[in-house]
Amino acid sequence: MATMYVTPTVPSTTSNADGTAVAMLGGKQAEGIVAELHGKYYTQAYRGNSYIGSTAGTGVVPPIYTTTAQTFGIWNPAGNTKNAVLQTLDAGIVTAGTVVVSSFCLGQSLNAGSALATGGISAFTAATPQGGNIGISGGNSVRFTGSAATTLAATFLMALNYGFYSTAVTAASPAQSLHYDFEGGVIVPPNAAVWVSNNVASSFTYNITLRWEEAPV
């Protein structure tokens, strides 16, 4: 059976009727030219593979990344069949503490183990994340904490700056908030954990929300 080929047309000069069979447009380097029908996280959220982990309304104090007492993060136990693919991180100040200049970062724990005290994690206050499709509950296999974990000392993974830092907080000069889009570029594989921390010790309290998707290894 012969394959029917439809010659691509210039997108700026053409409007096709519904139901018309058209060829995918290509650029000068043979790249596909596409446009989103939905947001980039829609499909995974709709299919129940995307999750939202948040602190309580009172927030937490993100510690320095090297401490063994972390307050917010996700742990992908060894032996899991899913990768945690980070999507976005949001943080907003709840209360101000001692003024320091600091910035958010991610700490990492490798060889994190499959259960408590089998690797780099000795305690973990597990919480239940919300599904990205809020009509679907459960299904996550990556563990999440919005309050407390005890680990071996983590190491620095990456900065989450985007111009964000802690500084003097007044009504006239409020603290900055943070929105960071990982663009799917950070994968937490089984036997690893990541923590939302500061690069230096700080006593500011933040509401934090991390979104991630779980995809087969």
Secondary structure, 3 states (H helix, E strand, C coil): CCCCCCCCCCHHHCCCCCCCCCCCCECCCCCECCCCCCCCCHHHHHCCCEEEEECCCCCECCCECCCCEECCEEEECCCCCEEEEEEEEEEEEEECCCCCCECEEEEEEECCCCCCCCCCEEEECCECCEECCCCCCCCCCCEEECCCEEECCCEEEEECCCCCCECCCCCCCCCCCEEEECCCCCEECCCEEEEEEECCCCCCEEEEEEEEEEEEC
